[in-house]
Amino acid sequence: MSSTQPLYRDQLPQLHNQLLVCDGGMETTLIYHEGLTLPCFASFTLLDSISGTATLKKYYSRYAEIARHHKTGIIIETATWRANPDWLEQLGYSAENLGTINRRAVSLLAELRAEWSVDIEPVVIGGVIGPRGDGYVPGRQMSVAEAEVYHSAQMRIFADSAVDIVTAYTMNYVEEAIGIVMAARAAEMPVAISFTVETDGCLPGGQSLRAAIEQVDTATDCYASYFQINCAHPTHFRHVLADDGQWLDRIRGLRANASRKSHAELDASTVLDDGNPEELGESYQQMMGSLRNLSLIGGCCGTDHRHIAAMCQAVLCQAVMS
């Protein structure tokens, strides 16, 4: 099959508990470690130049090396967290650029998959959708119908590409998440929802993670392939995983922050808090007892290839001991 076509859309390996390496905090890595300027945290802007595209290739390759070392699969995801209409307008792009930007991001990953598939199996391509507003603060909230309409164009672009699954990251209220799942169902596209939680383990509006997952599933007949937790340190949400139930089996991915700081503290910070990679890896190992279907290992703000390597080492050691 051509590398420009989806390879795993009909049989996602992560749904069969195959461990996939994810990347870390793309934007914080590029800004603080690479010294780049990313307006509005928009990494897709790098695709506008040959040098920027080379930087993204180098970034992704670090995680491919981790997958090779540990003999796991990998999911590589598009640099399109900000590539939706409102953010494009704020960044000075026209509405007509929506398709070009998102397709360019997918093409880069299809090229990498063709190269890496020689010694990494599987290489899953993920399309990334971000919130219409801020990733930390809900702000103006859309209805489910509004969210479905707003995100449908980006979803259709991914559906007509090599993307195997779309993941909506930093979702901080349920209506937008439901609208995205509805858009995915209309496009016949696999989709995952990754929720942002605060230091109390709840969504920014105060809703519990369990209630949010169950509400999305009830409203969409469980259409989402799975859920993830992102943009919080494990100490912020580990306690909610003690609330046993079938909802925990719907969580297959962790994308934790390196820092224990709150979102407000991180927003105000001018230096990167990259925490302790080994400690973060051990915390993933400790959560495996609650998250029985954990199969996507990655990070969010402040994490980089060091953290992901430590996570994989810890998780794989636990799997061997079990």
Order of alpha helices (4+ residues) and beta strands (2+ residues): beta-alpha-beta-alpha-alpha-beta-alpha-beta-alpha-beta-alpha-beta-alpha-beta-alpha-alpha-beta-alpha
